[in-house]
């Protein structure tokens, strides 16, 4: 059996001590970086597995944020439609009350003309409501870029569906086409109101025009109910998106963020160890013979 003697020199000892001190400083620097950045992973080499998990979570969080923006847009669009249709129903009910008032047979021509004039003014307001916009887009014009109705009450939009993705694989229509809400051309709400105003002024066929008004009112109310159903669906998905986003952020925090109290404690321990290593090194490495010969 061959034995070997190993000679420990001051140079080899100095190199070993320097390496140990350097490693200790690196650990101390890493802890200081984690505490100052409040992140456990500042580069992929800090934790390859954690980096992969963080990238996956960030991608999911990005998709969730995009869906949340879609949901917010859909909710705002539907809320605008809901407010508008509610106002339309109120105005139509006012027209109906005026028609019933004019149909009692005791009003003179002046009173009937005044009622007919008010109906026409309300009709103009209804056309304005039918051109309601959300972010410069007419909510009843479909894919058309302009207004849904012109000043005469003629539909000028483009009937088409506008949708938003509110969950992975789930889309919802956020618009209502004007003709589906206010009726087809010629039998639309605006024509019905104009005919009713004429009937009131001439005191003829008021009952017939009132029946037509009720049909138009039913279409608007049906559309209002449809908006409410869509809004409920969007709200449900909005709540899920909020919960999902919170869960993803918590998971990402667990992967990336540092446990601050623990990191501070480890840094204190490392600082103490480093100071002890410096003190020990100063005692172990004694002056060499060359130092005495100087």
C-alpha positions, 0 to 999 in steps of 0.5 A, spaced: 500 500 500 502 506 497 501 512 502 502 519 500 504 525 504 500 532 503 504 538 504 499 544 506 503 550 505 501 557 506 499 559 499 494 553 499 491 555 506 490 562 503 487 559 497 482 555 501 480 560 506 479 565 500 474 560 497 470 559 503 470 566 504 468 568 497 462 562 498 460 566 504 460 572 501 456 570 495 450 567 500 450 573 503 449 577 497 444 573 494 440 574 501 441 581 501 438 581 493 432 577 495 430 582 501 431 588 497 427 585 491 422 581 495 423 576 490 426 569 491 427 568 484 431 574 480 434 570 475 433 563 472 439 560 475 436 561 482 431 556 481 430 553 474 423 549 477 420 555 480 422 559 474 418 554 469 412 554 474 412 562 474 412 563 467 406 558 466 403 562 472 404 569 469 401 566 462 395 564 465 395 570 469 395 574 462 390 570 459 385 572 465 387 579 465 385 579 458 378 575 459 377 580 465 378 586 460 373 583 455 368 582 461 369 589 463 367 591 456 361 587 455 358 589 462 359 596 460 356 595 453 350 591 456 349 596 462 349 602 457 343 598 453 340 596 459 339 604 461 337 606 454 332 600 454 329 602 461 329 609 458 325 607 452 320 603 456 319 609 460 318 614 454 313 609 451 309 608 457 308 616 457 306 616 450 301 610 452 298 615 457 297 621 453 294 616 447 289 614 453 288 621 455 286 623 448 281 617 447 276 619 452 272 623 447 272 630 451 278 633 448 278 639 443 282 639 437 287 644 440 288 639 446 289 633 441 294 637 437 298 639 443 298 631 445 300 629 438 305 634 438 308 632 445 308 625 442 312 627 436 317 630 441 318 624 445 319 620 438 325 624 437 327 623 443 326 615 442 330 616 436 336 619 440 336 613 445 336 608 439 342 612 437 346 611 444 353 610 444 358 606 448 365 608 446 363 612 440 360 605 438 352 605 436 350 600 441 344 598 436 347 599 429 351 592 429 357 592 425 356 599 422 360 605 424 355 610 424 348 611 427 343 606 428 338 610 425 337 617 421 333 623 423 327 620 420 327 613 424 330 609 418 335 603 420 341 605 417 346 600 421 348 593 419 345 587 423 350 583 426 353 580 432 358 583 436 361 578 441 366 578 447 370 572 450 368 572 457 371 565 459 376 560 455 371 557 450 365 562 452 363 568 448 357 572 449 353 577 444 354 584 447 350 588 442 342 588 440 340 590 433 336 596 432 330 592 428 330 586 433 329 591 438 325 597 435 321 593 430 322 592 422 322 598 418 315 600 417 312 597 423 318 600 427 316 603 434 318 610 431 313 609 425 308 606 430 308 613 434 308 617 428 301 614 426 299 614 433 300 622 433 296 622 427 291 618 430 290 622 436 290 629 432 285 626 427 281 622 433 281 616 428 283 609 429 287 611 436 285 604 439 288 600 433 295 604 434 295 603 441 295 596 440 300 597 435 304 601 440 303 595 445 306 590 440 312 595 439 313 595 447 313 588 448 319 587 443 323 593 447 321 589 454 323 582 451 330 586 449 331 588 456 329 582 459 335 579 454 340 584 456 338 582 463 340 575 462 346 576 458 348 581 464 347 576 469 351 571 465 357 576 464 357 578 472 357 571 474 364 570 469 366 576 472 366 574 479 369 567 477 375 571 473 376 575 479 377 569 484 381 566 479 386 572 478 387 572 486 388 565 486 393 565 480 397 572 484 397 568 490 400 562 487 405 566 483 407 570 490 408 563 493 413 561 487 417 568 486 416 572 493 421 571 498 419 569 505 421 576 508 422 574 516 426 568 514 430 571 509 432 576 514 433 571 519 438 567 515 442 573 513 443 575 520 446 568 521 450 568 515 453 575 517 455 572 524 458 566 520 462 571 516 464 575 521 466 569 525 470 566 519 474 572 518 476 572 526 478 565 525 482 566 519 486 571 522 488 567 528 489 561 523 493 564 518 500 566 522 506 570 519 510 565 515 518 565 515 519 570 510 515 575 514 520 574 520 526 575 515 524 581 512 
